[in-house]
């Protein structure tokens, strides 16, 4: 009997160890088959097989369009980014080729407007110190690039939280929000879609071929227990004022007696046509 219990214990230990060591892909890197995508990183290696030791067949630069042919089961995690390998096809000149690329090098989203391509992707992981707990945490860095053909015009980068918490992302082009000299506004959002996991909104102004990142917004909540919401009121929004955007924050937390305690704050950023300053 003792031998049986020992064997069962060993099997359970192996099972949970395997579970802990299993690598999963982040949801933001889930790309549909038979759909076009674009390369985000400066150069992406195309391999003969879906693994890092396979022969390098080619290299693709930023903004190269590819077609997703097949999502492979294998997942590679680099830093805080975990992504599947994808079989792709692409065209260079008159030649159409196929190969495998790592999904973490592809755009999370991309848009085209007025002859410019705008690319949104997660490019790397950095070590960020948590001053409150005196610890070092792995942090994802996302970026937005403005391209004119194959030429990089400008790029900006910002934090997006831990990789395993990111399951959803959007990237949209909005109006200029009636901000002087602004051609258009980009909005990148990443979210974990789970209670207690923050989502991040990054607004970026585009003017004179320059990208200007506004202070990042963060929203988080846990059912009816607490929430923290941040937003901008632009000149074209209700309550907006000319040549400015207003930051608004509201948070709520329930105490032990289920009573709501709310807190609100706001601040105004003045826009002079080329930069912003806190009023």
Steps between C-alpha positions, in 0.01 A plus 500: 500500500783733589656439159168584329464831685860585417436430131184712502684785669774489239244502216316798650827686550595439136155617386510830688863559401401453136212742550733764645751455217242507222528808281190683381459764232380848591160577350619817328711284269212287375477555124239355263595271216454626143515860620768761420736627768804726518848477647553730800863448603789653306599163353326164534664172410310259279591142587463171317330336800313647801786511753796725584760241396358459151673634190447872427350536153448877482452820700201734484505865602244717675170551313547196272157346443467125543214252473435273798472146362505286815532537875747247642457334840850590619529804728819699563527736799754780490493713815135585566387419146365157418384428145438216256697446184316575177546373149482796263527594136634834379603675183827673417498642150353229277597214732255343746661300782392305807654439841445529875515807725449550873169670577657743748664682210168574328281807546227480761313748279563730206320782318551714188400865464598783266782296346655398833509157663465486878619179668428387857700218659665364813870519439695404812513435875682715756572473871303764689559574867199508730593772750214417736609138555867545399474224241579466131216397267496400136311758294385491139585793277260580216566734213332688218690572180411746226618379158506654154551197281809325637627817671456542875381855571462485877434259786391513865507235776304442821436242776219245472534281810590133529479279191289218639235753602449630145228322310343775289614807305351761268655769282293776341530833323276771644436860391729785596264574792513868390853541636689767307736371228430136587443290188353200682502311830601137545371289788671175604340288772609178671297309756503180702120468493498370858405639841786678667711517182561849367433621147709779349389770254772684312402807296752624245472823301635513143614835360771605255614137471556482877338272759424658838398259776262636763523384864376142514157412639436199723173330592453211740220350708386193688124432478316722752796528739702781339576678175743763374408681176697760303394687186567807288248768408607651167375831351242319283360305798218617724656721766816553295679834473695648205870423462512263796423146613376420849612197701227358724535226759235326708548211740277309741573253775264324740583473868432209739139615539442505123495880490632671187779751531560704183778731398519732200768726357579686179773706339527696178772480236535803271581436133686778313492341156825307537526377862305474822562633851323439828298804597 
